[in-house]
Amino acid sequence: MKTIEINSIVLAYLGDSVYENYVRLYLIKKGINHVKDLQEKSLEYVSAKSQARILKELINENFFSNKEIEIIKRARNTKTNSHPKNTDIITYKEATSLEALIGYLKLENNIERIEELMNKILKN
């Protein structure tokens, strides 16, 4: 199966774990040593609202390639019947599309681009 043919929600499932791992490593390397503090600080990056905001900022900066924009749009337009109670469906879809892109890049073994994206997000 080609990566591009994988369901966007499945890509987002993978991308979520990759994204969260980068955020956790970043916060631990910053010297945050308490789990409660790590969890609170991680919300600046891992909540649907934060991910949607980050995605919009990166789109406005023309950070993504045309291929990446295609993946983002496909994921954003994927039909879904549910979303978390603490966010609206649009925000959820935008956050999911960022995660789907990361999942796609991971399956394509494009670690360099994931690093570039995460460094931009985490402003390293």
Buried (B, 14 or more C-beta within 10 A) or exposed (E): EEBEEBEBBEBBBBBBEBBBEBBBEBBEEEEBEEEEEBEEBBEEBBBBBBBBBBBEEBBEEEBBEEEBBEBBEBBBEBEEEEBEEEBEEEBBBBBBBBBBBBBBBBBEEBEEBBEEBBEBBBEE
